[in-house]
Structures are given as C-alpha cells and as structure tokens.
Amino acid sequence: MSGVPAPAPGLRVGQGLDVHAFSDDPARPLVLGGVAITGEGARGLDGHSDADAVSHAVADAVLGAAGLGDLGRHMPDTDDRWSGADSLDILRRVVSLAADAGWAPVNADCTVVAERPRLAPHVPTMAARLSEALGAPVNVKATRAEGLGALGRAEGIACTAVVLLASTSDTGDRSGHGTNGHDTSEEAR
C-alpha cells in the first residue's frame, strides 16, 4: 500500500458511540457528562450503570484509541459490580487502563443527540466534569435529530465521541500491531 502515510508516532485517535433509551422508571435520574439534569423532558436513561451516554462514549473512545477493546469488555452489564455505577468513575478507570498501556489523553470532542431536554445550559458543566475525569480538555456539543428516527421521536439519547491519546513513552507506539492481530506497520505495507 505505497502512498499511505504511516501514523504519527505516539498519537492515536479513538471513537466512541453510546445510545440509551429512556427508562420507564419515573424516579431514575438523567445523568449526562456527570451532570444530573432536571426539568422539563428530563427522563432518566435505561441502563446497568447510571446510563450516562456521554461518559460512556468518551470512555469507549479512550479504549479504542489505546487498542484495548470496548467498554463492554472491561465493564460488562452482566457484572453486578457496575450496577448503578457512576460513569465518571468508569471513565477514570478507563483512563487508568490506558495509562497502564502507555497512553495519556490529549483532548476529546463529543456530540450529544437529544430531542429533549434542552441541553445547552448544561454543556459547560458537562465539559468541566468530563475534563476533570479524563485529565484533558473535553469539548461538548448538543444537537437534535430534528424529528427523524428514534432519537427524533425522543425515545432516547445518543452520543458520539472522539479522543486523541499520546504515548507516554519517548518512542511512542511504533509496533504497528492493533488488538485485531493485523500488522499495520510500514514494513507490512
């Protein structure tokens, strides 16, 4: 595959996606980006932990960038230890796993898709809470599905996230081996 540039030494990008339907439990709180959101249209999300779709998407992006699989592999919803867990704690644990693998967050960007409730007033607090847990700047954006599909019918909330990690070693990751076992090094091209 000549002409394909090698990845920048010591940098990796990961993406995350999480989607949760609204819960039928009227007492379940809505938590997004570590923020309990109240008010009109603020119904809790269905899930094993606190169902924080924003924190989950960022955590999955960290794991992906570090080549460590996905959130379900490390914290499955079949494990009672994660029942009702605070997703910011889950994010902190994922950052620790990435650190153990030689990676540190540089920044993250995420987009929350929700027809309601209105999230704009909560975005700065979500960004601050996520930044603290990630240990790096997090940009949070909120948008609507404009009435299209399940999200547009306000059946739940989704979030996408992208995270940049930097190697904590002097040489960076030049092995070229991902978790899928395929050699992606320059020599294999």
JODA-V932677 format. One record per residue. N is the residue number from 0. RES is the residue in one letter. OMEGA is omega in radians with two decimals (NA if undefined). Layout:
n:N res:RES omega:OMEGA
n:N res:RES omega:OMEGA
This chain:
n:0 res:M omega:3.13
n:1 res:S omega:-3.13
n:2 res:G omega:3.11
n:3 res:V omega:-3.11
n:4 res:P omega:3.07
n:5 res:A omega:3.11
n:6 res:P omega:3.09
n:7 res:A omega:3.13
n:8 res:P omega:3.03
n:9 res:G omega:3.10
n:10 res:L omega:3.07
n:11 res:R omega:3.09
n:12 res:V omega:3.06
n:13 res:G omega:3.09
n:14 res:Q omega:3.12
n:15 res:G omega:3.09
n:16 res:L omega:3.03
n:17 res:D omega:-3.13
n:18 res:V omega:3.07
n:19 res:H omega:3.01
n:20 res:A omega:3.05
n:21 res:F omega:3.14
n:22 res:S omega:3.03
n:23 res:D omega:-3.12
n:24 res:D omega:-3.10
n:25 res:P omega:-3.14
n:26 res:A omega:-3.11
n:27 res:R omega:-3.13
n:28 res:P omega:3.03
n:29 res:L omega:3.12
n:30 res:V omega:3.10
n:31 res:L omega:-3.14
n:32 res:G omega:3.14
n:33 res:G omega:-3.10
n:34 res:V omega:3.03
n:35 res:A omega:-3.06
n:36 res:I omega:3.14
n:37 res:T omega:3.09
n:38 res:G omega:-3.07
n:39 res:E omega:3.10
n:40 res:G omega:-3.10
n:41 res:A omega:3.06
n:42 res:R omega:3.11
n:43 res:G omega:3.13
n:44 res:L omega:3.12
n:45 res:D omega:3.11
n:46 res:G omega:-3.09
n:47 res:H omega:3.10
n:48 res:S omega:3.06
n:49 res:D omega:3.07
n:50 res:A omega:3.12
n:51 res:D omega:-3.07
n:52 res:A omega:-3.11
n:53 res:V omega:3.11
n:54 res:S omega:3.13
n:55 res:H omega:3.13
n:56 res:A omega:3.12
n:57 res:V omega:3.13
n:58 res:A omega:3.12
n:59 res:D omega:3.11
n:60 res:A omega:3.09
n:61 res:V omega:-3.14
n:62 res:L omega:3.13
n:63 res:G omega:-3.14
n:64 res:A omega:-3.14
n:65 res:A omega:-3.13
n:66 res:G omega:-3.05
n:67 res:L omega:3.12
n:68 res:G omega:-3.09
n:69 res:D omega:-3.07
n:70 res:L omega:3.13
n:71 res:G omega:3.11
n:72 res:R omega:-3.07
n:73 res:H omega:-3.10
n:74 res:M omega:-3.05
n:75 res:P omega:3.13
n:76 res:D omega:3.04
n:77 res:T omega:-3.11
n:78 res:D omega:-3.10
n:79 res:D omega:3.11
n:80 res:R omega:-3.07
n:81 res:W omega:3.13
n:82 res:S omega:3.13
n:83 res:G omega:-3.07
n:84 res:A omega:3.04
n:85 res:D omega:-3.06
n:86 res:S omega:3.01
n:87 res:L omega:3.04
n:88 res:D omega:3.07
n:89 res:I omega:3.12
n:90 res:L omega:3.11
n:91 res:R omega:3.13
n:92 res:R omega:3.11
n:93 res:V omega:3.09
n:94 res:V omega:3.10
n:95 res:S omega:3.07
n:96 res:L omega:3.11
n:97 res:A omega:3.11
n:98 res:A omega:3.11
n:99 res:D omega:3.12
n:100 res:A omega:3.07
n:101 res:G omega:-3.08
n:102 res:W omega:3.11
n:103 res:A omega:3.13
n:104 res:P omega:3.03
n:105 res:V omega:3.08
n:106 res:N omega:3.09
n:107 res:A omega:3.07
n:108 res:D omega:3.14
n:109 res:C omega:3.12
n:110 res:T omega:3.11
n:111 res:V omega:3.11
n:112 res:V omega:-3.11
n:113 res:A omega:3.08
n:114 res:E omega:3.04
n:115 res:R omega:0.13
n:116 res:P omega:3.08
n:117 res:R omega:-3.02
n:118 res:L omega:-3.06
n:119 res:A omega:-3.14
n:120 res:P omega:-3.07
n:121 res:H omega:-3.04
n:122 res:V omega:-3.14
n:123 res:P omega:3.13
n:124 res:T omega:3.08
n:125 res:M omega:-3.13
n:126 res:A omega:-3.13
n:127 res:A omega:-3.12
n:128 res:R omega:3.12
n:129 res:L omega:3.13
n:130 res:S omega:3.13
n:131 res:E omega:-3.11
n:132 res:A omega:-3.13
n:133 res:L omega:-3.06
n:134 res:G omega:-3.13
n:135 res:A omega:-3.13
n:136 res:P omega:3.07
n:137 res:V omega:3.05
n:138 res:N omega:3.14
n:139 res:V omega:3.07
n:140 res:K omega:3.09
n:141 res:A omega:3.11
n:142 res:T omega:3.11
n:143 res:R omega:3.08
n:144 res:A omega:3.07
n:145 res:E omega:3.06
n:146 res:G omega:-3.09
n:147 res:L omega:3.04
n:148 res:G omega:-3.10
n:149 res:A omega:3.12
n:150 res:L omega:3.11
n:151 res:G omega:3.07
n:152 res:R omega:3.12
n:153 res:A omega:3.08
n:154 res:E omega:-3.14
n:155 res:G omega:-3.10
n:156 res:I omega:3.09
n:157 res:A omega:3.06
n:158 res:C omega:2.98
n:159 res:T omega:3.13
n:160 res:A omega:3.02
n:161 res:V omega:-3.13
n:162 res:V omega:3.02
n:163 res:L omega:3.07
n:164 res:L omega:3.04
n:165 res:A omega:3.09
n:166 res:S omega:3.10
n:167 res:T omega:3.08
n:168 res:S omega:-3.14
n:169 res:D omega:-3.04
n:170 res:T omega:-3.08
n:171 res:G omega:3.14
n:172 res:D omega:3.12
n:173 res:R omega:-3.08
n:174 res:S omega:-3.12
n:175 res:G omega:-3.12
n:176 res:H omega:3.05
n:177 res:G omega:-3.11
n:178 res:T omega:3.14
n:179 res:N omega:3.08
n:180 res:G omega:-3.14
n:181 res:H omega:3.11
n:182 res:D omega:-3.14
n:183 res:T omega:-3.10
n:184 res:S omega:3.12
n:185 res:E omega:-3.12
n:186 res:E omega:-3.11
n:187 res:A omega:-3.11
n:188 res:R omega:NA
